[in-house]
Amino acid sequence: MKKKRRYGAGVWKRGDSWIIEITVKGQRYRESLGPVSRTFAKEEAGRRRTALLEGTLRPKAQDPMLGKFIDAYLENVSSNKAPSTHERDKVSADHLKRLLNGRRISQITRIDLERYKRTRREEILGKGRISMASVNRELALLSHAFNVARLPNPTKGVKRFEEFGRERFLDDQEEEAMFKAVSAIAPGLDPLFRVLINAGYRLGEVLALRNDPEMINFENGYIKIPRTIRKGKKRDVVTPLNPALTDALKRAITSGNIGSGECIFPYGIHHIDKVWRKIREKAGLEDTIRVHDLRHTFGSRAAQAASDDPFAVQALLGHSDFRTTQKYIHVDESRKRAVMERLGRDTHKSPPLREVKSL
């Protein structure tokens, strides 16, 4: 596929052909002019824009068959995602094409999608590892495809299935089995997995760590993940170093002979995903457990350790919304009873009960 070159003013070039692409009043007009000159293309773009504004030209209908629409999304958008995500998108696309194909995208309605939900629910009930989250991902893919194409989105208003138990936490025995498998299969990755489970970072954030005091400051004892590498988040995350993190990072730097400013873990996400599957199998863990569940494990343990300061857990995980942090906080009966007993002792804050005089 030839790369397109943009020249501004709604004009760009793909191969030898010049393309006009104009959006007026929320409607998009696109036309291929063929191998013309750049000047001619810009002049035509101006004429088309005027005609669209005056109403003498209507945008051409974009109404492909769903199968071609989804395939174009996989090729042009999903292929730029991480390999594991792209593979998951292809599975979701197969289900969408199987149940919704044979019609144009303009023909797909909310009623069709509610039927789709019902059919998929009946298909996956009783299949164990497959969950309603799969259907939600399929609808999310379809929604994103419509949004990228800037077309009316039929998924708007279609409720997703409620997901339960998506977070998976490793217990002590599972963690021990995991690190034994790491030692047997990829001992050089031991520091990486120790950072993941002891800092609660996303995999992409750990892979972006550099041997730079701006990010890892051993002298002052902290790690700083800039917001620029946190998937567009609005704030940095600063994590105080503890002995486990300090040891893992120093081992990685020393064993890898990592120079100043160099990436501490020079691996790709696809490589880590591949190794993780082998580690998971060797450790006897379910194949639904992901690398990301090490972050969930950290969050659960941090919530238990900071039972009196849940906002510290929010800061460590870098959540902008406390509701996201709450899924890690489990309040048992003993903790609720302790709070009520403390409140009961603060009798000076409430006036004494007075006897009610009978009339």
N, C-alpha and C positions, 0 to 999 in steps of 0.2 A: 504493500500500500504506500503510495507516494505521499510524502509529507506536504501539508499545505502551508503556504507562506502568506501571512496577512500583511496588507498594505494600508489598513485603516479605512475609514469612511464606508464600511460595509462591503469592502472589496477584498477578495483574497484569491490566491492562485493554487490550484492543485494540478500538478503535472504541467501540461501545456494549456489547460483551460482556465479561464477567468470566471470566478463565481461572484454573484451579487447576493448579499445576505443582509436584509433590512428588517428591523422590527419597528412597527408603527402601531401605537395604541394596543400594545400587547399581542399583536399578530405578526407572525414572521413570514417574510417573503424571501424565497430563494430561487435563483435562476442561474443556469450555466450558459455563458455566452460563447464558449468555445475558445479557440486560439486567436483572440483579438489582442489589440494593444492595451497597455495599462491605462493610457489616457482615455481611450474609448470606453473601457470598463467603468472608470470613475464617472464619466459623463452620463453613461447609461444608468448608473446607480442613482445619480442625482435626479434624472428624469423619472425613474421608477418611484423614488421617494415622494416626489411631488404628486405623481399620479395616485399613490396610495393615500396621501393626505387629502387630496381632493375627492377621493372615492371613485375615480374613474378606472382604478385597477384593484382587483381583489387578490389576496394571497392565494397561491395555489394550494389546493387541499393536500395535506400530508396524511395519507391514510393507507399505510402499507398493511399487509397481512401480519398478524401477531407474530408468527414464526420468524419472518424476516426482520421484524422490529426488534425482537429479543436477540436474534443472532447478531444484529448490528451493534446492540448494546454490549454483548459479550466481547465482540472484536475490538470495538473502539473505546470502551470505558472499563469493563471488568478486567480486560487483559493487562491493564496498568496497575492492578491491585497486587497484593502479595499472592504468590502461587497457590497457597492453601485456600485463600479467600476466593480466588478465581475458580478453583476446582469446585468449591462449595456453590458458587454462583451457577456453574454449569449444571449441577444437580438440581438446583431450584428451577432453572430455566427449563429443564426437561419436563418437570411436573407441570409448569405453566403451559408449555406448548402442547403437552398431551391432553390437557383438559380444556384449554381455551382456544386451541388452534382451529383453523377453518373459518375464521372471521377477521374482519379488519379491526384495527385498534379503535376506530370511532364507534364500533358496534358493542364494545365491552362496557357494561354498566355495573353499577353497584350491586344490582340484583344478581348478575352473573358471578360477581366475586363472593357474594354471600353463599351462592350455590357451590362455588369452588371450595370455600371454607368447609362447608358441610360434607362435601364429597371427600376431601382430604382428611377430615376428622374421622370419618368412617373407615377410611383406608388404614390409618395409622393406629387406631385403637387396638390395644392388645399386642402391639409389636415391640413393647419393651423399651428399647433404646431410642427409638424414634419418638419425638415429643412434639407437642403443639408449637414449640419454638421453631420447628422446621417450616411450618406453614407461615408463621410470622416472617421468617426470612424470605420466603417466596413472595409474599405480598410486598415486603420492603424492596426487593429487587425490582418488581414491576413498578412500584411507585417511583423509585429513583430513575428508571428508564424514561418514564413520562416526564419527570421534572427536568432531566437532562435535555430532552427534546423540546422542552417548553410547550407542552401540549396539555390540554385539559386532563386532569388526573382522576380517573374513575375510582381510585383507591381512597380518595379523600372521604372521610366519614365512615369507612369500613373499619370496625373495631378489630383489633388484634386479640388473639387468645391470651388469657392470663397465663403467665409462666410461673411455675412453682419449682423450687429446688434447683434453679439453674446454677447457683454457686456451689462449688464442690471444694471442700476443705480436706487437706491431707492430715491424717492423725500421725502420732509419733512413729508408729510402726511402719506406716506407708512412707513417711519421709526417710526413715532409715533404709528401707528397701530400695527407695529411689536412688539414694546416694551410693549404695553398694553397686547398683546397676551402672551408675555414672562412672564409678571407678573401674568397672570391668569393660565398659564399652568406649567411653570417651573421657579418660581421666583429666585431659587438658581442659575440659569444660566444667570441671568441678567448681572453680571460683565463680563462673557465670551463674550456675544454678544456686550457689550460696547467696549471691547478691540478690537474685530474684526473690528467694523465699525470706530473706532477712531485711529487705528494703521495701518490698511491695511494689516495685516498678513494673511497668509494662515492658515486654521484651524489646520493643523498638527503642525505648528509653535507655535500657542497659547497653544495647549494642551501640548507642550513640555516645557512651561515656568516653572521655579522652583523658589522657594523663596530663591534666592541666589544673593548676591550683584554683582556677576560676570555677571548675566543676567538682574536683575532688581535692579538698584542702585538708591534708593530714595534720598540719600544724594547728589549725583551729578546730579540726574535728567535725567536718560536715561534707555532705555531697549536695550539689546544687544541680537540679535538672531545669534548664531554661525553658520558658514557655514556648519558645520557638520550635522546640522538638517534641512538644507535648500535644500533638494533633490539634494545634490551633487554640489551646487553652489560654486563659487570660492571665495566669499567674505562674511563677516559678514554684518548684517544690524543693524545699531545703530539708534534708534528713541528717540529723546528728549521727556521727559514726559511733558504732559500738564495736567491741572486740571482734565479733564474727565478721562484720563488714570490713573492718580494717585489715584483718588477716587475709580475707578472700581477695581484696583489691591489690594488696601488696604482693601476694603470691602470683596473681595474674600478670602484674607489671614485671616482676622479676623473671618468672618462667618464660614469658613471651618476649623478654628483652625489649619492652615497650619504651620508646624514647619520648621525650617531652613533646606534648601536643598530639601524640599519636593515639589512635583508637585502641582502647584496652582490649576489647573483644572484637577482633576483625573477622567477623563471620556474617553471613547473610541470614535473613529470617528463614528462607527456604531450607538452608543447611541445618539450622537448629530444629526446625519442624521434623526434618527427616531423622535426625539423631534421636529426637524425643520419642518418636514412635518405637524405636528399638529399645530405648531405656524403659519406656512404659511396659513393653512386653516382657523384658527381662525382670522387671520388678514385680510383675504380676498385677499391675494396676489395670482398671477397666479402660477400654479404649475410648471412653467418653471424656477422660481426664485430659485437660489441655495444659500447655505451659502457662497459660493465663491463670489457671487455678492455683498456681503458686502465689500469685498476688492475692487471691481470695484467702488463701491460708494465712498469709501475713496479716490481712485485715481482720480476720477472726481472732487471731492471737493477740493482736494489738488492742482490739476491743476488750478482750478479757483482762489484759494487763492494765488498761486505762479505764477501768469501770467507772471511776469518778471524774473522768475528763474525756468525754466522747469527742469533743471538738479537736483534741489533739490527734485523734485517729483520723478525723476529716482532713486535717492539715498534712499528715503523713501520707495519706493516699492521694492527696491533691484533688479532692472532690470539691467542685464549686457549689454543689447542692447537698445539704446535710441529709436529705432523704436518701441519697445514694449510700451514705455511710451507715444509715440505720439498719440496713440488712445484715450488717456484721454484729450488731449489738443485740444480745439475747439477755433479757432480764428475767432471772428466775425468782421464785417465790421468796427465798431467803433475803434477796436484796430488796424486794418491795417491803417485806416485813421490817427490815432494819430501818428503812426510810420512815415508815409509819411510827416506829418506836421513837425515833429521834424527834419527829413532829409532836408526839404525845408528851414528851418531856418539856417542850417549849410552852408550858401553860401560861407563862407571863405575857404571852402575845395575845391571849384571848381573855376577855373579861370573865369573871367567875359566873357560874350559873346562878340565877336568882330564883328563889321560890316564887311561883305564881300565886298571888293572893286570890283566893276565891271571892267572887262578888257576893 
